Amino acid sequence: MFRRWEANSSASFKRRLGKSALELGMTDNNPTCPDLWELDNGDIAVIGRDLTAEYASRLPVDVSIGTDERLVVLPRQMLIAAKDDIPNE
């Protein structure tokens, strides 16, 4: 299948965007914390709860999830904390 964009699994973690879950007071240093990272190729890696099955029947009409994709949810506070680290272009 041809796609205009494909994830590059060889990209490395470059820097955290925003603050860690520990810094935001969302964990007690549990290793299963949400996180947001920029990769060295500029793509973004999101670590969050996989809620694909829970949202599958409620997706907006113009949204689809590929068989190799997952709908991931992370805390709003985490994205807000990352806002200054996300480039405009």
N, C-alpha and C positions, 0 to 999 in steps of 0.2 A: 504494500500500500504506500503510495507517495503522499507525503505530507510536506507542506511549506515550511514547517518547523518540526524539528525532532529533538528530543532531550539528548544531551551528550553525557552519557554515564561516566565518561573519563574526566569530566570537569571536577576540580577540587574545591573545597570550601575555602573561600577567601576571607569573609568577615561576617560577623553577626550584624543583622540589621536591628537597631533598637537595643533593647535590654533583654537579658535572660529572664526566664520565668522566676528564677530565684531572686533576682534584683527587683522584679515587679511584685514580689510577695505572693506568687501563685503556686509555690511549691515549698516543700521542706527538704529540698535537694534530692527529690525523687528522680531517678534516671528516665522516667517516661514523661518528660515535660515538653510542651509545645515550643517551637523555635522557628526563627526566620533567618535565612542566610543568603548572602550573595555568593555565587560561584565565580571561579576565576574567568569564566567566559561571559559573565554578566547576567546569566540566568539566575533565577531565584529558587531556592529550595525551601519548602514549607513542611514543617513537622507539626502535625496536629492530629486530631481525632478523625479517624476514617468513618464518615457517616454516609457513605455512598448508598448503602441499602436503605437507610432511613429516609433519604431525600429522593430516591429514584422515582417514586410515583408522584412527587410534587414539584418536579422541575418545571421552570417556565417553558413555554412552547419553543422558544429558540435556543434552548440549552440541551446539550446531550453529553453523556459521559461515555467515552470509548471503553472497550473491554480492557484496555491496558491503562486506564485512568481511574482516579479516585477523587471523590469530593471530600476535601479535608477542611475541617473547621478549626480555627485558632481563636484565642480570646481577642476581643476588640481592643483591649488595653495594650496588647502586644503590638498590633499593627499601628496604633496611634503613637506608641513609643518609637517605632521605626520610621515614622514619617520624615524626619530630618535626614535620615540616612538613605532615603530612596531618591535617586536622581530624577530630574524632570524630563530628561530625554534618554 
